[in-house]
Structure formats: structure tokens, C-alpha cells
Amino acid sequence: MCAVKNSANMDISVVIPLYNEAESLPSLYQWLVRVMNENGYTYEILFVDDGSTDSSWEVIENLHSQSPDSVHGIRFRRNYGKSAALYSGFQKALGDVVITMDADLQDSPDEIPELFRMITEDGFDLVSGWKKKRYDNRLTKNLPSKLFNATARRVTGIPLHDMNCGLKAYRNEVVKNIEVFSEMHRYIPYLAKNAGFTRIGEKVVQHRKREFGVSKFGVSRFVNGYLDLMTLWFLNRFGKQPMHFFGMVGSLMFIIGFVAVVVVAAMKLHALANGVKAMLLGTNPYFHIAILMMILGCMLFLAGFLGELIIRNSQSRNDYLISKTL
């Protein structure tokens, strides 16, 4: 075995989040070991069991007993989701290059040498796989996935064709400086970009048909993915300056409402001055809409102000990623 549990000379950490994949784990392990040994890598394999209800953990324990230096496992008490599994794996990873892949054998370990080369030789911070030819259901997965990725490219400015591909390679520094939370694993390239790691590449990878088990993802992931994308965009744009959004929108609404009140009141006075019967202000719908805009404007402005107070009292307000010092 080439695997050595030593951060000083560890080439690759393979992080594998999984949920009920007991049948595929032995084959995946053997495949990974073959690829690593053929290329002479020092490595570790981190299985993160996301609260499986089958015998996945027993399989991981057995693999660890066979190769205690190269196989390690993390087990959650319940199912927390892929983001939590990746985050925990990233915290433990020691390799210079961190590879993530799914446990269902749909990602090929044979892609690892080229991914490793692109990080170590081509200088990429992150390389994302692109499953150009897929074997999923075209109606329920392929078409929604294309729409999802087109939207993600537009919002993030990252020209990736498959943002959510599980097969990715990272420089170790990247995974140590991003926080994957909620369901943000779909947007790890965007998280990396926001953290200052802008050298993001893409590689066409093989997509294989699932051999065991069933898919753990439903159509709802596309709805959740869109909402998560909007959350990330907003946090990146206004997370440190909430007043720039809430204050601007609130002020604009208040000004429009105030002008509308003045216009409605002026029209009422003009009608009275000319002896024309006019609608009472209390029954004029435009007057109520204008007052409502003023109230909402004040509330949004106050929300921005409170957001600024929270940010200024946050312990992470001055957390910055430093690349180099002299």
C-alpha cells in the first residue's frame, strides 16, 4: 500500500459522502486502491456516512480494519445532507489535492490522475467534472439540470456546464477556507470564487449507470437549488453591507410613497379650491397605498440598520482570507 497517514507527503484525500450505499462500497474501494497504486500516489480515503440505515457503516469498518492507514470513516447519528458530509470530510482531509466523488459508482476513479495533474501542474484551484453524456432520465434530470446550470452560469459568472457534479478536485487550501452548509454543496465553485479562488477549471468525465440502490435526489432539489443560489448571490453581494440593499430599497419606497402622498393631497386641495367635489383622503385607495409604501420603506431601512449593527458586533466581521504575507 502507498497510503501513508502523513500530511507532509500526502498526495490525495478522497472524500466520499454516502447514504445507504453498502453494496457499492467494496467495489469502489478496490477501484480506488488500484488507481492509486498504479500511479504511485500517497492517499487516504474518507468515507462520510450520512446516517445510513443499511449496513454501510459495517462495510466501512471492515475496510478500515483491512487498511487502517488509508481508510477512515465519519458517521453521523442521523441524515444531515451532502453539504454536512462534505464539510466534515474537508475538515479531516490531509492531502495536497482533495477529490470528492459519489459512492454510487457513477463517478469513475480513473478520472483522478488527470484531475490531480490539472491541480498540481496546470495550476487550477478547483476542477469540476462535466458529465457531458449522461445516463439519467432525460425528462426528470437532464433537462432540469441544463436549465439549472444555465441559470447558475448566468448568476455566478462561472462558465461550468455541470456545477453540481460530485466528481471534483480541489487544492487543499480551497476546502480549508470555504464553509459548505445547508444545501450549498451545489455551489462549491461559487463559494470558492467568493473566497478568492478564481482559477476554476472543468474536465469532461465519464458518467456511468447506477449499479446498486436508487437515486437519493428528487425533482425538489432544483427548486431548492434555485433558492440557495439566490441566497448565495445576496450574501456575496450584500452580506457585509446589508444597508446597501435594505437602506436603498427602503429609501426609494419611502420617497415614492411620500411623493404620492403629496400628489394626492395637492389634488385634494386643488379640487377644494375650485369647488369641485373630491374623494375623501380616508377613502382614496392611492392615499393608503402611498402610506403603506412609506411604512414599508421605513421598515426596510430599519432592517438594514439592524443588519449593520449585527454585522458590526459579529466576531467574524474582520475575517479575511490572506494569501501571502512578507
LOTI-522031 format. One record per residue (C-alpha): x, z, y; chain; residue in one letter; residue number from 1. Coordinates in nm, 2 decimals, padded with zeros to 4 digits, always signed. Layout:
// LOTI-522031
X:X	Z:Z	Y:Y	c:A	r:A	k:NUM
...
// end
This chain:
// LOTI-522031
X:+00.00	Z:+00.00	Y:+00.00	c:A	r:M	k:1
X:+00.12	Z:-00.08	Y:+00.35	c:A	r:C	k:2
X:-00.11	Z:+00.16	Y:+00.52	c:A	r:A	k:3
X:+00.06	Z:+00.45	Y:+00.70	c:A	r:V	k:4
X:-00.13	Z:+00.71	Y:+00.90	c:A	r:K	k:5
X:+00.11	Z:+00.70	Y:+01.19	c:A	r:N	k:6
X:+00.01	Z:+00.60	Y:+01.54	c:A	r:S	k:7
X:+00.37	Z:+00.49	Y:+01.62	c:A	r:A	k:8
X:+00.37	Z:+00.20	Y:+01.39	c:A	r:N	k:9
X:+00.00	Z:+00.14	Y:+01.30	c:A	r:M	k:10
X:-00.08	Z:-00.23	Y:+01.34	c:A	r:D	k:11
X:-00.46	Z:-00.23	Y:+01.28	c:A	r:I	k:12
X:-00.75	Z:+00.00	Y:+01.27	c:A	r:S	k:13
X:-01.06	Z:-00.15	Y:+01.12	c:A	r:V	k:14
X:-01.38	Z:+00.03	Y:+01.24	c:A	r:V	k:15
X:-01.69	Z:-00.03	Y:+01.02	c:A	r:I	k:16
X:-02.02	Z:+00.12	Y:+01.13	c:A	r:P	k:17
X:-02.27	Z:+00.12	Y:+00.84	c:A	r:L	k:18
X:-02.62	Z:+00.23	Y:+00.74	c:A	r:Y	k:19
X:-02.72	Z:+00.21	Y:+00.37	c:A	r:N	k:20
X:-02.46	Z:-00.04	Y:+00.26	c:A	r:E	k:21
X:-02.34	Z:+00.13	Y:-00.06	c:A	r:A	k:22
X:-02.35	Z:-00.19	Y:-00.27	c:A	r:E	k:23
X:-02.12	Z:-00.39	Y:-00.03	c:A	r:S	k:24
X:-01.86	Z:-00.13	Y:+00.05	c:A	r:L	k:25
X:-01.64	Z:-00.17	Y:-00.26	c:A	r:P	k:26
X:-01.62	Z:-00.55	Y:-00.23	c:A	r:S	k:27
X:-01.55	Z:-00.52	Y:+00.15	c:A	r:L	k:28
X:-01.27	Z:-00.26	Y:+00.09	c:A	r:Y	k:29
X:-01.10	Z:-00.48	Y:-00.18	c:A	r:Q	k:30
X:-01.12	Z:-00.78	Y:+00.05	c:A	r:W	k:31
X:-00.97	Z:-00.59	Y:+00.35	c:A	r:L	k:32
X:-00.69	Z:-00.45	Y:+00.14	c:A	r:V	k:33
X:-00.60	Z:-00.80	Y:+00.01	c:A	r:R	k:34
X:-00.59	Z:-00.94	Y:+00.36	c:A	r:V	k:35
X:-00.38	Z:-00.65	Y:+00.50	c:A	r:M	k:36
X:-00.13	Z:-00.66	Y:+00.22	c:A	r:N	k:37
X:-00.09	Z:-01.04	Y:+00.23	c:A	r:E	k:38
X:+00.00	Z:-01.02	Y:+00.60	c:A	r:N	k:39
X:+00.21	Z:-00.70	Y:+00.57	c:A	r:G	k:40
X:+00.01	Z:-00.50	Y:+00.82	c:A	r:Y	k:41
X:+00.01	Z:-00.12	Y:+00.85	c:A	r:T	k:42
X:-00.35	Z:-00.03	Y:+00.88	c:A	r:Y	k:43
X:-00.64	Z:+00.22	Y:+00.84	c:A	r:E	k:44
X:-01.00	Z:+00.16	Y:+00.76	c:A	r:I	k:45
X:-01.25	Z:+00.38	Y:+00.93	c:A	r:L	k:46
X:-01.60	Z:+00.39	Y:+00.77	c:A	r:F	k:47
X:-01.86	Z:+00.54	Y:+01.00	c:A	r:V	k:48
X:-02.17	Z:+00.63	Y:+00.80	c:A	r:D	k:49
X:-02.46	Z:+00.64	Y:+01.05	c:A	r:D	k:50
X:-02.68	Z:+00.88	Y:+00.85	c:A	r:G	k:51
X:-02.73	Z:+00.66	Y:+00.54	c:A	r:S	k:52
X:-02.99	Z:+00.77	Y:+00.29	c:A	r:T	k:53
X:-02.84	Z:+00.59	Y:-00.01	c:A	r:D	k:54
X:-02.50	Z:+00.66	Y:-00.18	c:A	r:S	k:55
X:-02.28	Z:+00.51	Y:+00.09	c:A	r:S	k:56
X:-02.10	Z:+00.83	Y:+00.17	c:A	r:W	k:57
X:-02.03	Z:+00.89	Y:-00.20	c:A	r:E	k:58
X:-01.87	Z:+00.54	Y:-00.21	c:A	r:V	k:59
X:-01.66	Z:+00.62	Y:+00.10	c:A	r:I	k:60
X:-01.55	Z:+00.95	Y:-00.06	c:A	r:E	k:61
X:-01.44	Z:+00.76	Y:-00.37	c:A	r:N	k:62
X:-01.25	Z:+00.50	Y:-00.17	c:A	r:L	k:63
X:-01.08	Z:+00.78	Y:+00.03	c:A	r:H	k:64
X:-00.97	Z:+00.96	Y:-00.29	c:A	r:S	k:65
X:-00.82	Z:+00.63	Y:-00.41	c:A	r:Q	k:66
X:-00.64	Z:+00.57	Y:-00.08	c:A	r:S	k:67
X:-00.63	Z:+00.89	Y:+00.13	c:A	r:P	k:68
X:-00.37	Z:+00.74	Y:+00.38	c:A	r:D	k:69
X:-00.56	Z:+00.43	Y:+00.46	c:A	r:S	k:70
X:-00.93	Z:+00.50	Y:+00.41	c:A	r:V	k:71
X:-01.11	Z:+00.75	Y:+00.64	c:A	r:H	k:72
X:-01.47	Z:+00.83	Y:+00.69	c:A	r:G	k:73
X:-01.71	Z:+00.98	Y:+00.95	c:A	r:I	k:74
X:-02.06	Z:+01.08	Y:+00.85	c:A	r:R	k:75
X:-02.34	Z:+01.15	Y:+01.09	c:A	r:F	k:76
X:-02.61	Z:+01.40	Y:+00.99	c:A	r:R	k:77
X:-02.88	Z:+01.15	Y:+01.09	c:A	r:R	k:78
X:-02.91	Z:+00.79	Y:+01.22	c:A	r:N	k:79
X:-02.78	Z:+00.77	Y:+01.58	c:A	r:Y	k:80
X:-02.74	Z:+00.39	Y:+01.60	c:A	r:G	k:81
X:-02.45	Z:+00.15	Y:+01.61	c:A	r:K	k:82
X:-02.32	Z:+00.24	Y:+01.95	c:A	r:S	k:83
X:-02.27	Z:+00.61	Y:+01.85	c:A	r:A	k:84
X:-02.09	Z:+00.49	Y:+01.53	c:A	r:A	k:85
X:-01.86	Z:+00.26	Y:+01.72	c:A	r:L	k:86
X:-01.78	Z:+00.52	Y:+01.98	c:A	r:Y	k:87
X:-01.68	Z:+00.78	Y:+01.72	c:A	r:S	k:88
X:-01.47	Z:+00.52	Y:+01.54	c:A	r:G	k:89
X:-01.30	Z:+00.42	Y:+01.86	c:A	r:F	k:90
X:-01.21	Z:+00.78	Y:+01.93	c:A	r:Q	k:91
X:-01.03	Z:+00.81	Y:+01.59	c:A	r:K	k:92
X:-00.86	Z:+00.47	Y:+01.59	c:A	r:A	k:93
X:-00.48	Z:+00.47	Y:+01.60	c:A	r:L	k:94
X:-00.39	Z:+00.11	Y:+01.55	c:A	r:G	k:95
X:-00.25	Z:-00.11	Y:+01.83	c:A	r:D	k:96
X:-00.53	Z:-00.35	Y:+01.76	c:A	r:V	k:97
X:-00.88	Z:-00.23	Y:+01.67	c:A	r:V	k:98
X:-01.10	Z:-00.46	Y:+01.46	c:A	r:I	k:99
X:-01.47	Z:-00.40	Y:+01.44	c:A	r:T	k:100
X:-01.69	Z:-00.56	Y:+01.17	c:A	r:M	k:101
X:-02.02	Z:-00.51	Y:+01.00	c:A	r:D	k:102
X:-02.03	Z:-00.37	Y:+00.64	c:A	r:A	k:103
X:-02.28	Z:-00.62	Y:+00.50	c:A	r:D	k:104
X:-02.01	Z:-00.88	Y:+00.40	c:A	r:L	k:105
X:-02.15	Z:-01.13	Y:+00.66	c:A	r:Q	k:106
X:-01.82	Z:-01.09	Y:+00.85	c:A	r:D	k:107
X:-01.51	Z:-01.23	Y:+00.68	c:A	r:S	k:108
X:-01.19	Z:-01.01	Y:+00.68	c:A	r:P	k:109
X:-01.00	Z:-01.34	Y:+00.65	c:A	r:D	k:110
X:-01.06	Z:-01.38	Y:+01.03	c:A	r:E	k:111
X:-00.84	Z:-01.07	Y:+01.10	c:A	r:I	k:112
X:-00.50	Z:-01.23	Y:+01.11	c:A	r:P	k:113
X:-00.59	Z:-01.48	Y:+01.38	c:A	r:E	k:114
X:-00.78	Z:-01.22	Y:+01.58	c:A	r:L	k:115
X:-00.47	Z:-00.99	Y:+01.56	c:A	r:F	k:116
X:-00.25	Z:-01.28	Y:+01.67	c:A	r:R	k:117
X:-00.47	Z:-01.36	Y:+01.97	c:A	r:M	k:118
X:-00.44	Z:-01.00	Y:+02.09	c:A	r:I	k:119
X:-00.07	Z:-00.95	Y:+02.02	c:A	r:T	k:120
X:+00.06	Z:-01.29	Y:+02.11	c:A	r:E	k:121
X:-00.19	Z:-01.46	Y:+02.33	c:A	r:D	k:122
X:-00.24	Z:-01.15	Y:+02.55	c:A	r:G	k:123
X:-00.61	Z:-01.10	Y:+02.52	c:A	r:F	k:124
X:-00.76	Z:-00.76	Y:+02.58	c:A	r:D	k:125
X:-01.06	Z:-00.84	Y:+02.37	c:A	r:L	k:126
X:-01.15	Z:-01.13	Y:+02.14	c:A	r:V	k:127
X:-01.51	Z:-01.17	Y:+02.04	c:A	r:S	k:128
X:-01.63	Z:-01.37	Y:+01.73	c:A	r:G	k:129
X:-01.87	Z:-01.66	Y:+01.77	c:A	r:W	k:130
X:-02.09	Z:-01.73	Y:+01.47	c:A	r:K	k:131
X:-02.14	Z:-02.09	Y:+01.56	c:A	r:K	k:132
X:-02.31	Z:-02.17	Y:+01.23	c:A	r:K	k:133
X:-02.55	Z:-01.90	Y:+01.12	c:A	r:R	k:134
X:-02.75	Z:-01.84	Y:+00.81	c:A	r:Y	k:135
X:-03.01	Z:-01.63	Y:+00.96	c:A	r:D	k:136
X:-03.38	Z:-01.72	Y:+01.01	c:A	r:N	k:137
X:-03.38	Z:-01.98	Y:+01.29	c:A	r:R	k:138
X:-03.71	Z:-01.87	Y:+01.44	c:A	r:L	k:139
X:-03.67	Z:-01.49	Y:+01.44	c:A	r:T	k:140
X:-03.30	Z:-01.47	Y:+01.50	c:A	r:K	k:141
X:-03.12	Z:-01.79	Y:+01.61	c:A	r:N	k:142
X:-03.35	Z:-01.90	Y:+01.89	c:A	r:L	k:143
X:-03.39	Z:-01.55	Y:+02.04	c:A	r:P	k:144
X:-03.02	Z:-01.49	Y:+02.01	c:A	r:S	k:145
X:-02.94	Z:-01.81	Y:+02.20	c:A	r:K	k:146
X:-03.18	Z:-01.71	Y:+02.48	c:A	r:L	k:147
X:-03.03	Z:-01.36	Y:+02.49	c:A	r:F	k:148
X:-02.67	Z:-01.49	Y:+02.51	c:A	r:N	k:149
X:-02.76	Z:-01.74	Y:+02.78	c:A	r:A	k:150
X:-02.91	Z:-01.46	Y:+02.99	c:A	r:T	k:151
X:-02.61	Z:-01.23	Y:+02.92	c:A	r:A	k:152
X:-02.36	Z:-01.50	Y:+03.02	c:A	r:R	k:153
X:-02.55	Z:-01.55	Y:+03.35	c:A	r:R	k:154
X:-02.57	Z:-01.18	Y:+03.44	c:A	r:V	k:155
X:-02.23	Z:-01.07	Y:+03.32	c:A	r:T	k:156
X:-02.03	Z:-01.38	Y:+03.42	c:A	r:G	k:157
X:-01.85	Z:-01.37	Y:+03.08	c:A	r:I	k:158
X:-01.86	Z:-01.71	Y:+02.90	c:A	r:P	k:159
X:-01.92	Z:-01.58	Y:+02.55	c:A	r:L	k:160
X:-02.16	Z:-01.76	Y:+02.31	c:A	r:H	k:161
X:-02.22	Z:-01.46	Y:+02.09	c:A	r:D	k:162
X:-02.19	Z:-01.14	Y:+02.29	c:A	r:M	k:163
X:-02.33	Z:-00.92	Y:+02.01	c:A	r:N	k:164
X:-02.11	Z:-01.05	Y:+01.73	c:A	r:C	k:165
X:-02.00	Z:-00.75	Y:+01.52	c:A	r:G	k:166
X:-01.66	Z:-00.90	Y:+01.45	c:A	r:L	k:167
X:-01.43	Z:-00.83	Y:+01.75	c:A	r:K	k:168
X:-01.07	Z:-00.74	Y:+01.81	c:A	r:A	k:169
X:-00.95	Z:-00.51	Y:+02.09	c:A	r:Y	k:170
X:-00.63	Z:-00.38	Y:+02.23	c:A	r:R	k:171
X:-00.63	Z:-00.01	Y:+02.16	c:A	r:N	k:172
X:-00.62	Z:+00.07	Y:+02.53	c:A	r:E	k:173
X:-00.96	Z:-00.10	Y:+02.57	c:A	r:V	k:174
X:-01.15	Z:+00.11	Y:+02.32	c:A	r:V	k:175
X:-01.00	Z:+00.43	Y:+02.46	c:A	r:K	k:176
X:-01.12	Z:+00.35	Y:+02.81	c:A	r:N	k:177
X:-01.48	Z:+00.24	Y:+02.76	c:A	r:I	k:178
X:-01.78	Z:+00.46	Y:+02.66	c:A	r:E	k:179
X:-02.02	Z:+00.29	Y:+02.42	c:A	r:V	k:180
X:-02.36	Z:+00.48	Y:+02.45	c:A	r:F	k:181
X:-02.73	Z:+00.43	Y:+02.39	c:A	r:S	k:182
X:-02.75	Z:+00.07	Y:+02.25	c:A	r:E	k:183
X:-02.47	Z:-00.07	Y:+02.47	c:A	r:M	k:184
X:-02.27	Z:-00.20	Y:+02.17	c:A	r:H	k:185
X:-02.43	Z:-00.54	Y:+02.25	c:A	r:R	k:186
X:-02.24	Z:-00.55	Y:+02.58	c:A	r:Y	k:187
X:-01.90	Z:-00.41	Y:+02.49	c:A	r:I	k:188
X:-01.73	Z:-00.72	Y:+02.65	c:A	r:P	k:189
X:-01.92	Z:-00.64	Y:+02.98	c:A	r:Y	k:190
X:-01.82	Z:-00.27	Y:+02.95	c:A	r:L	k:191
X:-01.46	Z:-00.38	Y:+02.91	c:A	r:A	k:192
X:-01.48	Z:-00.62	Y:+03.20	c:A	r:K	k:193
X:-01.62	Z:-00.34	Y:+03.42	c:A	r:N	k:194
X:-01.33	Z:-00.12	Y:+03.32	c:A	r:A	k:195
X:-01.08	Z:-00.38	Y:+03.44	c:A	r:G	k:196
X:-01.00	Z:-00.56	Y:+03.11	c:A	r:F	k:197
X:-01.08	Z:-00.91	Y:+03.21	c:A	r:T	k:198
X:-00.87	Z:-01.11	Y:+02.95	c:A	r:R	k:199
X:-01.16	Z:-01.17	Y:+02.72	c:A	r:I	k:200
X:-01.14	Z:-01.45	Y:+02.46	c:A	r:G	k:201
X:-01.36	Z:-01.60	Y:+02.19	c:A	r:E	k:202
X:-01.30	Z:-01.73	Y:+01.84	c:A	r:K	k:203
X:-01.53	Z:-01.92	Y:+01.61	c:A	r:V	k:204
X:-01.57	Z:-01.71	Y:+01.30	c:A	r:V	k:205
X:-01.74	Z:-01.77	Y:+00.96	c:A	r:Q	k:206
X:-02.09	Z:-01.63	Y:+00.91	c:A	r:H	k:207
X:-02.18	Z:-01.55	Y:+00.55	c:A	r:R	k:208
X:-02.51	Z:-01.49	Y:+00.39	c:A	r:K	k:209
X:-02.60	Z:-01.13	Y:+00.32	c:A	r:R	k:210
X:-02.54	Z:-01.05	Y:-00.05	c:A	r:E	k:211
X:-02.69	Z:-00.70	Y:-00.06	c:A	r:F	k:212
X:-02.95	Z:-00.50	Y:+00.12	c:A	r:G	k:213
X:-03.16	Z:-00.60	Y:+00.41	c:A	r:V	k:214
X:-03.10	Z:-00.65	Y:+00.78	c:A	r:S	k:215
X:-03.13	Z:-00.34	Y:+00.99	c:A	r:K	k:216
X:-03.23	Z:-00.52	Y:+01.31	c:A	r:F	k:217
X:-03.58	Z:-00.64	Y:+01.42	c:A	r:G	k:218
X:-03.72	Z:-00.85	Y:+01.70	c:A	r:V	k:219
X:-03.74	Z:-00.55	Y:+01.93	c:A	r:S	k:220
X:-03.37	Z:-00.55	Y:+01.97	c:A	r:R	k:221
X:-03.40	Z:-00.85	Y:+02.20	c:A	r:F	k:222
X:-03.64	Z:-00.66	Y:+02.43	c:A	r:V	k:223
X:-03.42	Z:-00.35	Y:+02.43	c:A	r:N	k:224
X:-03.11	Z:-00.57	Y:+02.48	c:A	r:G	k:225
X:-03.26	Z:-00.72	Y:+02.80	c:A	r:Y	k:226
X:-03.34	Z:-00.38	Y:+02.94	c:A	r:L	k:227
X:-02.99	Z:-00.25	Y:+02.85	c:A	r:D	k:228
X:-02.84	Z:-00.55	Y:+03.02	c:A	r:L	k:229
X:-03.03	Z:-00.47	Y:+03.34	c:A	r:M	k:230
X:-02.92	Z:-00.11	Y:+03.32	c:A	r:T	k:231
X:-02.56	Z:-00.21	Y:+03.29	c:A	r:L	k:232
X:-02.58	Z:-00.45	Y:+03.57	c:A	r:W	k:233
X:-02.74	Z:-00.20	Y:+03.80	c:A	r:F	k:234
X:-02.50	Z:+00.08	Y:+03.71	c:A	r:L	k:235
X:-02.20	Z:-00.15	Y:+03.76	c:A	r:N	k:236
X:-02.33	Z:-00.27	Y:+04.10	c:A	r:R	k:237
X:-02.48	Z:+00.05	Y:+04.24	c:A	r:F	k:238
X:-02.37	Z:+00.33	Y:+04.01	c:A	r:G	k:239
X:-02.12	Z:+00.47	Y:+04.26	c:A	r:K	k:240
X:-02.33	Z:+00.39	Y:+04.57	c:A	r:Q	k:241
X:-02.70	Z:+00.44	Y:+04.49	c:A	r:P	k:242
X:-02.78	Z:+00.45	Y:+04.87	c:A	r:M	k:243
X:-02.67	Z:+00.09	Y:+04.89	c:A	r:H	k:244
X:-02.97	Z:-00.01	Y:+04.68	c:A	r:F	k:245
X:-03.23	Z:+00.25	Y:+04.74	c:A	r:F	k:246
X:-03.15	Z:+00.30	Y:+05.10	c:A	r:G	k:247
X:-03.15	Z:-00.07	Y:+05.17	c:A	r:M	k:248
X:-03.48	Z:-00.14	Y:+04.99	c:A	r:V	k:249
X:-03.64	Z:+00.18	Y:+05.13	c:A	r:G	k:250
X:-03.54	Z:+00.10	Y:+05.49	c:A	r:S	k:251
X:-03.67	Z:-00.26	Y:+05.45	c:A	r:L	k:252
X:-04.00	Z:-00.14	Y:+05.32	c:A	r:M	k:253
X:-04.03	Z:+00.12	Y:+05.59	c:A	r:F	k:254
X:-03.96	Z:-00.13	Y:+05.87	c:A	r:I	k:255
X:-04.21	Z:-00.38	Y:+05.73	c:A	r:I	k:256
X:-04.47	Z:-00.11	Y:+05.69	c:A	r:G	k:257
X:-04.40	Z:+00.02	Y:+06.05	c:A	r:F	k:258
X:-04.43	Z:-00.33	Y:+06.20	c:A	r:V	k:259
X:-04.75	Z:-00.39	Y:+06.01	c:A	r:A	k:260
X:-04.90	Z:-00.06	Y:+06.14	c:A	r:V	k:261
X:-04.80	Z:-00.16	Y:+06.49	c:A	r:V	k:262
X:-04.96	Z:-00.50	Y:+06.45	c:A	r:V	k:263
X:-05.28	Z:-00.36	Y:+06.30	c:A	r:V	k:264
X:-05.30	Z:-00.10	Y:+06.58	c:A	r:A	k:265
X:-05.23	Z:-00.36	Y:+06.85	c:A	r:A	k:266
X:-05.51	Z:-00.59	Y:+06.71	c:A	r:M	k:267
X:-05.75	Z:-00.30	Y:+06.72	c:A	r:K	k:268
X:-05.66	Z:-00.21	Y:+07.08	c:A	r:L	k:269
X:-05.68	Z:-00.58	Y:+07.19	c:A	r:H	k:270
X:-06.03	Z:-00.60	Y:+07.03	c:A	r:A	k:271
X:-06.14	Z:-00.28	Y:+07.21	c:A	r:L	k:272
X:-06.00	Z:-00.41	Y:+07.54	c:A	r:A	k:273
X:-06.20	Z:-00.73	Y:+07.51	c:A	r:N	k:274
X:-06.52	Z:-00.56	Y:+07.40	c:A	r:G	k:275
X:-06.50	Z:-00.71	Y:+07.05	c:A	r:V	k:276
X:-06.62	Z:-00.51	Y:+06.76	c:A	r:K	k:277
X:-06.33	Z:-00.44	Y:+06.52	c:A	r:A	k:278
X:-06.29	Z:-00.27	Y:+06.19	c:A	r:M	k:279
X:-06.21	Z:+00.09	Y:+06.19	c:A	r:L	k:280
X:-05.84	Z:+00.16	Y:+06.11	c:A	r:L	k:281
X:-05.95	Z:+00.40	Y:+05.83	c:A	r:G	k:282
X:-06.14	Z:+00.12	Y:+05.66	c:A	r:T	k:283
X:-05.88	Z:-00.15	Y:+05.72	c:A	r:N	k:284
X:-05.70	Z:-00.23	Y:+05.39	c:A	r:P	k:285
X:-05.40	Z:-00.37	Y:+05.57	c:A	r:Y	k:286
X:-05.35	Z:-00.04	Y:+05.75	c:A	r:F	k:287
X:-05.35	Z:+00.15	Y:+05.42	c:A	r:H	k:288
X:-05.11	Z:-00.10	Y:+05.27	c:A	r:I	k:289
X:-04.88	Z:-00.06	Y:+05.57	c:A	r:A	k:290
X:-04.88	Z:+00.32	Y:+05.55	c:A	r:I	k:291
X:-04.82	Z:+00.30	Y:+05.17	c:A	r:L	k:292
X:-04.51	Z:+00.08	Y:+05.23	c:A	r:M	k:293
X:-04.38	Z:+00.33	Y:+05.49	c:A	r:M	k:294
X:-04.43	Z:+00.62	Y:+05.24	c:A	r:I	k:295
X:-04.26	Z:+00.43	Y:+04.96	c:A	r:L	k:296
X:-03.98	Z:+00.33	Y:+05.19	c:A	r:G	k:297
X:-03.92	Z:+00.70	Y:+05.28	c:A	r:C	k:298
X:-03.93	Z:+00.80	Y:+04.91	c:A	r:M	k:299
X:-03.68	Z:+00.53	Y:+04.81	c:A	r:L	k:300
X:-03.45	Z:+00.62	Y:+05.09	c:A	r:F	k:301
X:-03.46	Z:+00.99	Y:+04.98	c:A	r:L	k:302
X:-03.39	Z:+00.88	Y:+04.62	c:A	r:A	k:303
X:-03.08	Z:+00.71	Y:+04.74	c:A	r:G	k:304
X:-02.98	Z:+01.01	Y:+04.94	c:A	r:F	k:305
X:-03.03	Z:+01.24	Y:+04.64	c:A	r:L	k:306
X:-02.83	Z:+01.00	Y:+04.43	c:A	r:G	k:307
X:-02.54	Z:+01.01	Y:+04.67	c:A	r:E	k:308
X:-02.55	Z:+01.40	Y:+04.66	c:A	r:L	k:309
X:-02.54	Z:+01.39	Y:+04.28	c:A	r:I	k:310
X:-02.25	Z:+01.14	Y:+04.27	c:A	r:I	k:311
X:-02.05	Z:+01.34	Y:+04.52	c:A	r:R	k:312
X:-02.09	Z:+01.65	Y:+04.31	c:A	r:N	k:313
X:-02.01	Z:+01.48	Y:+03.98	c:A	r:S	k:314
X:-01.68	Z:+01.57	Y:+03.82	c:A	r:Q	k:315
X:-01.63	Z:+01.20	Y:+03.73	c:A	r:S	k:316
X:-01.67	Z:+01.07	Y:+04.09	c:A	r:R	k:317
X:-01.29	Z:+01.01	Y:+04.12	c:A	r:N	k:318
X:-01.23	Z:+00.89	Y:+03.77	c:A	r:D	k:319
X:-01.04	Z:+00.56	Y:+03.79	c:A	r:Y	k:320
X:-00.86	Z:+00.36	Y:+03.53	c:A	r:L	k:321
X:-00.49	Z:+00.34	Y:+03.62	c:A	r:I	k:322
X:-00.30	Z:+00.05	Y:+03.46	c:A	r:S	k:323
X:+00.06	Z:+00.14	Y:+03.57	c:A	r:K	k:324
X:+00.25	Z:+00.39	Y:+03.78	c:A	r:T	k:325
X:+00.60	Z:+00.40	Y:+03.91	c:A	r:L	k:326
// end
